[in-house]
């Protein structure tokens, strides 16, 4: 894992509008390692799974708690606040994929259930991200290892999407030009839709969204924080 030349900065101090962190027990409602709900640390959005058989697990990996999705497990949020329309954002996550197929790790959805920021994996060795259905980026990743992913949408001089994995720009395919990504109204962890279509399989350690700032300086400070906070 890359060691950063910049100091780590807490996501809240970087202006994050959304932050999922299962290491923070105060954000979790869980019993016996089964998660009923988890709350976004910035805007207070609550993800809740009311069906016991579809609840993911809270597990410890190398001393750090994460959410384990083992198939047919996801957590929806039926009403999202604090995630406004934008042309620029950073979406960063620490995860390990075990999935086969083209499956979302996380999705915000907007009006009419349209994609409004999403990322996922394809067969555990390829990452993809959409800011809208028409604007996307793809990259190959190594299988069976914990990844630190950062997706940047519209840097000042590059009005496209860019994917970094463990601090390296790995983008190998880009589709679509700059558009405004609409405000999120719902969201889901571990699947494509609130109803659980295309459930992902893997471990999600942490997830952060920063709006209106996709600068390299902010990205590197966030990557440094996530590296330190997850023992990478």
SEVEXTI-944485 format. One record per residue: residue number from 1; residue in three letters; x, y, z of N, C-alpha, C in turn. Coordinates in steps of 0.2 Angstrom, whole numbers, plus 5000, padded with zeros to 4 digits. Example, Ala and Ser with C-alpha at 12.3 -4.5 7.8 and 13.67 -1.06 7.14 Angstrom:
<atoms>
<1; ALA; <5066; 4972; 5039>; <5062; 4978; 5039>; <5066; 4984; 5039>>,
<2; SER; <5064; 4989; 5035>; <5068; 4995; 5036>; <5064; 5000; 5039>>,
</atoms>
This chain:
<atoms>
<1; UNK; <5004; 4994; 5000>; <5000; 5000; 5000>; <5004; 5006; 5000>>,
<2; UNK; <5003; 5011; 4996>; <5007; 5017; 4995>; <5007; 5021; 5002>>,
<3; UNK; <5012; 5024; 5004>; <5013; 5028; 5010>; <5013; 5035; 5007>>,
<4; UNK; <5009; 5040; 5010>; <5007; 5046; 5007>; <5012; 5051; 5009>>,
<5; UNK; <5013; 5056; 5005>; <5018; 5062; 5007>; <5014; 5068; 5010>>,
<6; UNK; <5007; 5067; 5010>; <5003; 5072; 5013>; <5001; 5070; 5020>>,
<7; UNK; <4999; 5074; 5024>; <4996; 5072; 5031>; <4989; 5070; 5030>>,
<8; UNK; <4987; 5065; 5034>; <4980; 5063; 5033>; <4975; 5068; 5036>>,
<9; UNK; <4969; 5069; 5034>; <4965; 5074; 5036>; <4958; 5070; 5037>>,
<10; UNK; <4955; 5071; 5043>; <4948; 5068; 5044>; <4943; 5070; 5039>>,
<11; UNK; <4939; 5066; 5036>; <4934; 5067; 5031>; <4930; 5073; 5032>>,
<12; UNK; <4928; 5074; 5039>; <4923; 5079; 5041>; <4927; 5086; 5040>>,
<13; UNK; <4933; 5086; 5041>; <4937; 5092; 5040>; <4939; 5094; 5033>>,
<14; UNK; <4938; 5089; 5028>; <4939; 5090; 5021>; <4932; 5092; 5018>>,
<15; UNK; <4927; 5092; 5022>; <4921; 5094; 5019>; <4916; 5089; 5016>>,
<16; UNK; <4917; 5083; 5019>; <4913; 5077; 5017>; <4906; 5078; 5018>>,
<17; UNK; <4902; 5076; 5014>; <4894; 5076; 5015>; <4891; 5069; 5017>>,
<18; UNK; <4895; 5064; 5016>; <4893; 5057; 5018>; <4899; 5053; 5020>>,
<19; UNK; <4898; 5049; 5025>; <4903; 5045; 5028>; <4900; 5039; 5031>>,
<20; UNK; <4902; 5033; 5029>; <4900; 5026; 5032>; <4906; 5023; 5035>>,
<21; UNK; <4906; 5022; 5041>; <4912; 5019; 5045>; <4910; 5014; 5050>>,
<22; UNK; <4910; 5008; 5048>; <4908; 5003; 5053>; <4913; 5002; 5059>>,
<23; UNK; <4918; 5005; 5059>; <4923; 5005; 5065>; <4920; 5009; 5070>>,
<24; UNK; <4916; 5013; 5069>; <4913; 5018; 5074>; <4906; 5014; 5076>>,
<25; UNK; <4907; 5011; 5082>; <4901; 5008; 5085>; <4895; 5012; 5086>>,
<26; UNK; <4896; 5019; 5087>; <4890; 5023; 5088>; <4885; 5024; 5082>>,
<27; UNK; <4888; 5022; 5076>; <4884; 5022; 5070>; <4880; 5016; 5069>>,
<28; UNK; <4881; 5011; 5073>; <4879; 5004; 5071>; <4873; 5002; 5076>>,
<29; UNK; <4868; 4998; 5073>; <4863; 4994; 5077>; <4864; 4987; 5074>>,
<30; UNK; <4868; 4983; 5079>; <4869; 4976; 5077>; <4869; 4972; 5083>>,
<31; UNK; <4867; 4966; 5082>; <4866; 4961; 5087>; <4870; 4954; 5085>>,
<32; UNK; <4874; 4952; 5089>; <4878; 4946; 5087>; <4881; 4946; 5081>>,
<33; UNK; <4884; 4952; 5079>; <4887; 4953; 5072>; <4883; 4953; 5066>>,
<34; UNK; <4876; 4954; 5067>; <4872; 4955; 5062>; <4869; 4962; 5062>>,
<35; UNK; <4870; 4966; 5056>; <4869; 4973; 5056>; <4861; 4974; 5054>>,
<36; UNK; <4858; 4978; 5058>; <4851; 4980; 5056>; <4851; 4987; 5053>>,
<37; UNK; <4856; 4991; 5055>; <4856; 4998; 5052>; <4863; 5001; 5053>>,
<38; UNK; <4865; 5006; 5049>; <4871; 5010; 5050>; <4869; 5017; 5048>>,
<39; UNK; <4872; 5022; 5051>; <4871; 5029; 5050>; <4877; 5032; 5047>>,
<40; UNK; <4875; 5036; 5042>; <4880; 5041; 5039>; <4883; 5046; 5044>>,
<41; UNK; <4889; 5046; 5045>; <4892; 5051; 5051>; <4891; 5058; 5050>>,
<42; UNK; <4890; 5060; 5043>; <4890; 5067; 5042>; <4883; 5070; 5042>>,
<43; UNK; <4879; 5067; 5037>; <4872; 5070; 5036>; <4866; 5066; 5040>>,
<44; UNK; <4868; 5061; 5044>; <4864; 5057; 5047>; <4859; 5052; 5044>>,
<45; UNK; <4861; 5051; 5037>; <4856; 5046; 5033>; <4857; 5039; 5036>>,
<46; UNK; <4851; 5036; 5037>; <4851; 5029; 5041>; <4849; 5024; 5035>>,
<47; UNK; <4854; 5019; 5035>; <4853; 5013; 5031>; <4850; 5008; 5035>>,
<48; UNK; <4844; 5005; 5033>; <4841; 5000; 5038>; <4839; 4994; 5033>>,
<49; UNK; <4840; 4988; 5036>; <4838; 4982; 5033>; <4833; 4978; 5037>>,
<50; UNK; <4826; 4979; 5036>; <4821; 4976; 5040>; <4820; 4968; 5039>>,
<51; UNK; <4823; 4965; 5034>; <4822; 4958; 5033>; <4828; 4955; 5036>>,
<52; UNK; <4827; 4950; 5041>; <4833; 4947; 5044>; <4837; 4943; 5040>>,
<53; UNK; <4835; 4940; 5035>; <4839; 4936; 5030>; <4843; 4940; 5026>>,
<54; UNK; <4842; 4946; 5025>; <4845; 4950; 5020>; <4850; 4955; 5024>>,
<55; UNK; <4851; 4954; 5030>; <4856; 4958; 5034>; <4863; 4956; 5033>>,
<56; UNK; <4868; 4961; 5032>; <4875; 4959; 5031>; <4878; 4958; 5038>>,
<57; UNK; <4884; 4956; 5039>; <4887; 4955; 5045>; <4892; 4960; 5047>>,
<58; UNK; <4894; 4961; 5053>; <4899; 4965; 5055>; <4905; 4960; 5057>>,
<59; UNK; <4910; 4961; 5054>; <4916; 4956; 5055>; <4922; 4960; 5056>>,
<60; UNK; <4927; 4957; 5059>; <4934; 4960; 5061>; <4939; 4957; 5056>>,
<61; UNK; <4942; 4961; 5052>; <4948; 4959; 5048>; <4954; 4963; 5050>>,
<62; UNK; <4959; 4959; 5052>; <4965; 4962; 5054>; <4964; 4968; 5059>>,
<63; UNK; <4960; 4966; 5064>; <4959; 4971; 5069>; <4954; 4977; 5068>>,
<64; UNK; <4951; 4977; 5062>; <4947; 4983; 5060>; <4940; 4980; 5058>>,
<65; UNK; <4934; 4983; 5060>; <4928; 4981; 5058>; <4926; 4983; 5051>>,
<66; UNK; <4922; 4979; 5048>; <4920; 4980; 5041>; <4913; 4977; 5040>>,
<67; UNK; <4909; 4979; 5035>; <4903; 4976; 5033>; <4904; 4970; 5028>>,
<68; UNK; <4902; 4964; 5030>; <4903; 4959; 5025>; <4896; 4957; 5022>>,
<69; UNK; <4896; 4958; 5015>; <4890; 4956; 5011>; <4892; 4949; 5008>>,
<70; UNK; <4887; 4944; 5010>; <4889; 4937; 5008>; <4884; 4935; 5002>>,
<71; UNK; <4881; 4939; 4999>; <4876; 4937; 4994>; <4869; 4938; 4996>>,
<72; UNK; <4864; 4941; 4993>; <4857; 4943; 4995>; <4857; 4947; 5001>>,
<73; UNK; <4862; 4951; 5002>; <4862; 4955; 5008>; <4864; 4962; 5006>>,
<74; UNK; <4860; 4967; 5008>; <4861; 4974; 5007>; <4857; 4978; 5012>>,
<75; UNK; <4859; 4985; 5012>; <4856; 4989; 5017>; <4854; 4996; 5013>>,
<76; UNK; <4847; 4997; 5012>; <4845; 5003; 5009>; <4843; 5009; 5013>>,
<77; UNK; <4843; 5014; 5010>; <4841; 5021; 5013>; <4836; 5024; 5009>>,
<78; UNK; <4830; 5024; 5011>; <4824; 5026; 5007>; <4824; 5034; 5007>>,
<79; UNK; <4828; 5038; 5010>; <4827; 5045; 5010>; <4834; 5048; 5012>>,
<80; UNK; <4837; 5051; 5007>; <4844; 5054; 5008>; <4844; 5061; 5008>>,
<81; UNK; <4848; 5064; 5013>; <4848; 5071; 5013>; <4856; 5073; 5013>>,
<82; UNK; <4858; 5079; 5011>; <4864; 5081; 5011>; <4869; 5080; 5005>>,
<83; UNK; <4866; 5077; 5000>; <4870; 5075; 4994>; <4867; 5079; 4988>>,
<84; UNK; <4869; 5085; 4987>; <4866; 5089; 4982>; <4869; 5088; 4975>>,
<85; UNK; <4865; 5091; 4970>; <4868; 5091; 4963>; <4875; 5094; 4963>>,
<86; UNK; <4879; 5091; 4958>; <4886; 5094; 4958>; <4889; 5092; 4951>>,
<87; UNK; <4894; 5095; 4949>; <4898; 5093; 4943>; <4905; 5090; 4945>>,
<88; UNK; <4906; 5090; 4952>; <4913; 5088; 4954>; <4912; 5085; 4961>>,
<89; UNK; <4915; 5079; 4961>; <4915; 5075; 4968>; <4921; 5070; 4968>>,
<90; UNK; <4922; 5068; 4974>; <4927; 5063; 4976>; <4923; 5057; 4980>>,
<91; UNK; <4923; 5051; 4977>; <4920; 5046; 4981>; <4926; 5041; 4982>>,
<92; UNK; <4927; 5039; 4989>; <4933; 5035; 4991>; <4930; 5029; 4995>>,
<93; UNK; <4933; 5024; 4994>; <4931; 5018; 4998>; <4937; 5013; 4999>>,
<94; UNK; <4937; 5009; 5005>; <4941; 5004; 5006>; <4937; 4998; 5006>>,
<95; UNK; <4939; 4993; 5002>; <4935; 4987; 5001>; <4939; 4981; 4999>>,
<96; UNK; <4936; 4975; 4999>; <4938; 4969; 4996>; <4933; 4965; 4993>>,
<97; UNK; <4933; 4964; 4986>; <4928; 4961; 4982>; <4929; 4954; 4982>>,
<98; UNK; <4923; 4950; 4982>; <4923; 4943; 4981>; <4918; 4941; 4976>>,
<99; UNK; <4915; 4946; 4973>; <4910; 4945; 4968>; <4912; 4942; 4961>>,
<100; UNK; <4907; 4939; 4958>; <4908; 4937; 4951>; <4902; 4941; 4948>>,
<101; UNK; <4903; 4944; 4942>; <4897; 4947; 4939>; <4899; 4955; 4940>>,
<102; UNK; <4894; 4959; 4937>; <4895; 4966; 4936>; <4890; 4969; 4942>>,
<103; UNK; <4893; 4970; 4948>; <4889; 4971; 4954>; <4891; 4978; 4957>>,
<104; UNK; <4886; 4982; 4960>; <4887; 4988; 4963>; <4889; 4987; 4970>>,
<105; UNK; <4894; 4990; 4973>; <4896; 4990; 4980>; <4891; 4995; 4983>>,
<106; UNK; <4890; 5001; 4980>; <4886; 5006; 4983>; <4883; 5010; 4977>>,
<107; UNK; <4877; 5013; 4978>; <4874; 5017; 4973>; <4870; 5023; 4977>>,
<108; UNK; <4870; 5029; 4974>; <4866; 5034; 4976>; <4861; 5034; 4970>>,
<109; UNK; <4855; 5036; 4971>; <4850; 5036; 4965>; <4846; 5043; 4966>>,
<110; UNK; <4844; 5045; 4960>; <4840; 5052; 4960>; <4833; 5051; 4958>>,
<111; UNK; <4831; 5056; 4955>; <4824; 5057; 4953>; <4822; 5051; 4948>>,
<112; UNK; <4817; 5048; 4948>; <4815; 5042; 4944>; <4820; 5037; 4945>>,
<113; UNK; <4823; 5036; 4950>; <4827; 5030; 4952>; <4834; 5030; 4947>>,
<114; UNK; <4835; 5036; 4944>; <4841; 5037; 4940>; <4848; 5036; 4944>>,
<115; UNK; <4853; 5034; 4941>; <4860; 5033; 4944>; <4862; 5040; 4946>>,
<116; UNK; <4864; 5041; 4952>; <4867; 5048; 4954>; <4873; 5047; 4958>>,
<117; UNK; <4878; 5044; 4955>; <4885; 5042; 4958>; <4884; 5034; 4960>>,
<118; UNK; <4889; 5030; 4958>; <4888; 5023; 4959>; <4895; 5020; 4958>>,
<119; UNK; <4897; 5015; 4961>; <4903; 5011; 4959>; <4902; 5004; 4961>>,
<120; UNK; <4906; 5000; 4958>; <4906; 4992; 4959>; <4911; 4989; 4956>>,
<121; UNK; <4911; 4982; 4956>; <4916; 4978; 4954>; <4913; 4973; 4949>>,
<122; UNK; <4918; 4971; 4944>; <4916; 4966; 4939>; <4921; 4960; 4940>>,
<123; UNK; <4918; 4954; 4943>; <4922; 4948; 4943>; <4928; 4949; 4948>>,
<124; UNK; <4928; 4954; 4953>; <4933; 4955; 4958>; <4939; 4957; 4955>>,
<125; UNK; <4940; 4958; 4949>; <4946; 4961; 4946>; <4946; 4967; 4941>>,
<126; UNK; <4940; 4970; 4942>; <4939; 4976; 4938>; <4934; 4981; 4942>>,
<127; UNK; <4936; 4987; 4942>; <4932; 4992; 4945>; <4928; 4996; 4940>>,
<128; UNK; <4922; 4998; 4942>; <4919; 5003; 4937>; <4915; 5008; 4942>>,
<129; UNK; <4914; 5014; 4939>; <4910; 5019; 4942>; <4906; 5023; 4937>>,
<130; UNK; <4900; 5025; 4939>; <4896; 5029; 4935>; <4894; 5035; 4939>>,
<131; UNK; <4894; 5041; 4936>; <4891; 5047; 4939>; <4884; 5048; 4937>>,
<132; UNK; <4883; 5046; 4931>; <4876; 5045; 4928>; <4876; 5039; 4924>>,
<133; UNK; <4870; 5037; 4921>; <4870; 5031; 4917>; <4875; 5032; 4911>>,
<134; UNK; <4876; 5038; 4908>; <4880; 5039; 4902>; <4887; 5041; 4903>>,
<135; UNK; <4889; 5042; 4910>; <4896; 5045; 4911>; <4899; 5040; 4916>>,
<136; UNK; <4905; 5036; 4913>; <4907; 5031; 4917>; <4915; 5030; 4916>>,
<137; UNK; <4918; 5026; 4920>; <4925; 5025; 4920>; <4926; 5018; 4922>>,
<138; UNK; <4931; 5014; 4920>; <4933; 5007; 4921>; <4940; 5007; 4922>>,
<139; UNK; <4942; 5002; 4926>; <4949; 5000; 4927>; <4950; 4993; 4930>>,
<140; UNK; <4956; 4990; 4928>; <4957; 4983; 4931>; <4961; 4984; 4938>>,
<141; UNK; <4959; 4979; 4942>; <4962; 4979; 4949>; <4964; 4972; 4950>>,
<142; UNK; <4969; 4971; 4955>; <4971; 4965; 4957>; <4966; 4961; 4961>>,
<143; UNK; <4965; 4955; 4960>; <4960; 4951; 4964>; <4962; 4950; 4971>>,
<144; UNK; <4957; 4948; 4975>; <4958; 4945; 4982>; <4963; 4949; 4986>>,
<145; UNK; <4962; 4956; 4986>; <4966; 4960; 4991>; <4962; 4966; 4993>>,
<146; UNK; <4963; 4969; 4998>; <4960; 4975; 5001>; <4962; 4981; 4996>>,
<147; UNK; <4957; 4985; 4994>; <4959; 4990; 4989>; <4957; 4997; 4992>>,
<148; UNK; <4961; 5002; 4991>; <4959; 5009; 4993>; <4957; 5012; 4986>>,
<149; UNK; <4951; 5014; 4985>; <4948; 5016; 4979>; <4946; 5024; 4980>>,
<150; UNK; <4948; 5028; 4975>; <4946; 5035; 4975>; <4943; 5036; 4968>>,
<151; UNK; <4937; 5039; 4967>; <4935; 5040; 4960>; <4934; 5048; 4960>>,
<152; UNK; <4937; 5051; 4955>; <4936; 5058; 4955>; <4932; 5060; 4949>>,
<153; UNK; <4928; 5065; 4950>; <4923; 5067; 4944>; <4925; 5074; 4943>>,
<154; UNK; <4928; 5076; 4937>; <4929; 5083; 4935>; <4935; 5086; 4939>>,
<155; UNK; <4941; 5085; 4938>; <4946; 5089; 4940>; <4946; 5095; 4936>>,
<156; UNK; <4949; 5100; 4939>; <4949; 5107; 4935>; <4951; 5106; 4928>>,
<157; UNK; <4956; 5102; 4926>; <4959; 5102; 4919>; <4957; 5095; 4916>>,
<158; UNK; <4953; 5091; 4919>; <4951; 5085; 4916>; <4943; 5084; 4917>>,
<159; UNK; <4939; 5086; 4913>; <4932; 5085; 4914>; <4929; 5078; 4913>>,
<160; UNK; <4932; 5074; 4916>; <4930; 5067; 4915>; <4930; 5063; 4922>>,
<161; UNK; <4929; 5057; 4922>; <4930; 5053; 4928>; <4937; 5050; 4928>>,
<162; UNK; <4940; 5049; 4934>; <4946; 5046; 4935>; <4946; 5041; 4941>>,
<163; UNK; <4949; 5036; 4940>; <4949; 5031; 4945>; <4956; 5030; 4948>>,
<164; UNK; <4957; 5030; 4954>; <4964; 5029; 4957>; <4963; 5023; 4962>>,
<165; UNK; <4967; 5018; 4962>; <4968; 5012; 4966>; <4974; 5012; 4970>>,
<166; UNK; <4974; 5013; 4977>; <4980; 5013; 4981>; <4985; 5019; 4978>>,
<167; UNK; <4982; 5025; 4976>; <4986; 5030; 4975>; <4988; 5031; 4968>>,
<168; UNK; <4986; 5026; 4963>; <4989; 5026; 4956>; <4983; 5027; 4952>>,
<169; UNK; <4983; 5031; 4947>; <4978; 5032; 4942>; <4978; 5026; 4937>>,
<170; UNK; <4973; 5022; 4938>; <4972; 5016; 4934>; <4967; 5016; 4929>>,
<171; UNK; <4964; 5022; 4927>; <4958; 5022; 4923>; <4960; 5020; 4916>>,
<172; UNK; <4956; 5015; 4913>; <4958; 5013; 4906>; <4952; 5014; 4901>>,
<173; UNK; <4947; 5016; 4903>; <4941; 5017; 4899>; <4937; 5023; 4902>>,
<174; UNK; <4935; 5027; 4898>; <4931; 5033; 4900>; <4925; 5034; 4895>>,
<175; UNK; <4919; 5035; 4898>; <4913; 5036; 4893>; <4910; 5042; 4895>>,
<176; UNK; <4908; 5047; 4891>; <4904; 5052; 4892>; <4908; 5058; 4894>>,
<177; UNK; <4905; 5064; 4893>; <4908; 5071; 4895>; <4904; 5074; 4901>>,
<178; UNK; <4907; 5079; 4903>; <4904; 5083; 4909>; <4897; 5084; 4909>>,
<179; UNK; <4893; 5082; 4914>; <4886; 5083; 4915>; <4885; 5085; 4923>>,
<180; UNK; <4880; 5088; 4925>; <4878; 5089; 4932>; <4875; 5082; 4934>>,
<181; UNK; <4878; 5080; 4940>; <4875; 5074; 4943>; <4870; 5076; 4948>>,
<182; UNK; <4864; 5074; 4947>; <4858; 5076; 4951>; <4859; 5074; 4958>>,
<183; UNK; <4855; 5078; 4962>; <4855; 5076; 4970>; <4852; 5069; 4971>>,
<184; UNK; <4855; 5066; 4976>; <4853; 5059; 4978>; <4847; 5060; 4982>>,
<185; UNK; <4842; 5055; 4981>; <4836; 5055; 4985>; <4836; 5048; 4989>>,
<186; UNK; <4839; 5043; 4986>; <4839; 5037; 4990>; <4846; 5034; 4989>>,
<187; UNK; <4848; 5029; 4993>; <4855; 5025; 4992>; <4854; 5018; 4994>>,
<188; UNK; <4859; 5014; 4992>; <4859; 5007; 4995>; <4867; 5005; 4995>>,
<189; UNK; <4868; 5001; 5000>; <4875; 4998; 5001>; <4874; 4991; 5000>>,
<190; UNK; <4878; 4988; 4995>; <4879; 4981; 4994>; <4874; 4979; 4988>>,
<191; UNK; <4871; 4983; 4984>; <4867; 4981; 4979>; <4865; 4987; 4974>>,
<192; UNK; <4862; 4986; 4969>; <4860; 4990; 4963>; <4854; 4995; 4965>>,
<193; UNK; <4849; 4992; 4968>; <4843; 4995; 4970>; <4841; 4994; 4977>>,
<194; UNK; <4836; 4998; 4979>; <4834; 4997; 4986>; <4831; 4991; 4987>>,
<195; UNK; <4828; 4987; 4982>; <4825; 4981; 4983>; <4830; 4975; 4983>>,
<196; UNK; <4837; 4977; 4982>; <4842; 4972; 4982>; <4844; 4969; 4976>>,
<197; UNK; <4842; 4972; 4970>; <4845; 4969; 4964>; <4852; 4969; 4963>>,
<198; UNK; <4855; 4963; 4960>; <4862; 4963; 4959>; <4866; 4964; 4965>>,
<199; UNK; <4865; 4960; 4970>; <4869; 4960; 4977>; <4876; 4959; 4976>>,
<200; UNK; <4880; 4963; 4979>; <4888; 4962; 4979>; <4890; 4958; 4984>>,
<201; UNK; <4896; 4955; 4983>; <4899; 4950; 4988>; <4906; 4953; 4990>>,
<202; UNK; <4907; 4954; 4996>; <4914; 4957; 4998>; <4913; 4960; 5005>>,
<203; UNK; <4919; 4964; 5007>; <4919; 4967; 5013>; <4920; 4975; 5011>>,
<204; UNK; <4916; 4979; 5015>; <4916; 4986; 5014>; <4919; 4989; 5021>>,
<205; UNK; <4925; 4992; 5021>; <4928; 4995; 5027>; <4926; 5002; 5028>>,
<206; UNK; <4925; 5006; 5023>; <4924; 5013; 5024>; <4922; 5016; 5017>>,
<207; UNK; <4918; 5022; 5018>; <4916; 5025; 5012>; <4915; 5032; 5013>>,
<208; UNK; <4917; 5037; 5009>; <4917; 5044; 5010>; <4915; 5047; 5003>>,
<209; UNK; <4911; 5052; 5004>; <4909; 5056; 4998>; <4911; 5064; 5000>>,
<210; UNK; <4915; 5067; 4995>; <4916; 5074; 4996>; <4913; 5077; 4989>>,
<211; UNK; <4909; 5082; 4990>; <4906; 5086; 4985>; <4910; 5092; 4983>>,
<212; UNK; <4910; 5094; 4976>; <4912; 5100; 4974>; <4920; 5101; 4975>>,
<213; UNK; <4924; 5096; 4976>; <4931; 5096; 4977>; <4934; 5090; 4975>>,
<214; UNK; <4937; 5090; 4969>; <4940; 5084; 4966>; <4947; 5085; 4965>>,
<215; UNK; <4950; 5089; 4969>; <4957; 5091; 4968>; <4962; 5086; 4970>>,
<216; UNK; <4968; 5085; 4968>; <4973; 5080; 4970>; <4975; 5081; 4977>>,
<217; UNK; <4975; 5087; 4980>; <4977; 5089; 4986>; <4972; 5085; 4991>>,
<218; UNK; <4965; 5086; 4990>; <4960; 5084; 4994>; <4960; 5076; 4993>>,
<219; UNK; <4961; 5074; 4987>; <4961; 5066; 4986>; <4966; 5063; 4990>>,
<220; UNK; <4972; 5066; 4990>; <4978; 5063; 4993>; <4977; 5063; 5001>>,
<221; UNK; <4975; 5068; 5003>; <4973; 5069; 5011>; <4968; 5064; 5013>>,
<222; UNK; <4963; 5063; 5009>; <4958; 5058; 5011>; <4961; 5051; 5010>>,
<223; UNK; <4965; 5049; 5005>; <4968; 5043; 5004>; <4972; 5041; 5010>>,
<224; UNK; <4976; 5046; 5012>; <4981; 5046; 5018>; <4977; 5044; 5024>>,
<225; UNK; <4971; 5047; 5025>; <4967; 5046; 5031>; <4964; 5039; 5031>>,
<226; UNK; <4961; 5037; 5025>; <4958; 5030; 5025>; <4964; 5025; 5025>>,
<227; UNK; <4970; 5026; 5023>; <4975; 5021; 5024>; <4977; 5020; 5031>>,
<228; UNK; <4977; 5026; 5035>; <4979; 5026; 5042>; <4973; 5023; 5046>>,
<229; UNK; <4967; 5025; 5045>; <4961; 5023; 5049>; <4959; 5015; 5048>>,
<230; UNK; <4962; 5012; 5042>; <4960; 5005; 5041>; <4967; 5001; 5041>>,
<231; UNK; <4972; 5003; 5044>; <4978; 4999; 5045>; <4981; 4996; 5039>>,
<232; UNK; <4981; 5000; 5033>; <4983; 4998; 5027>; <4990; 4999; 5026>>,
</atoms>
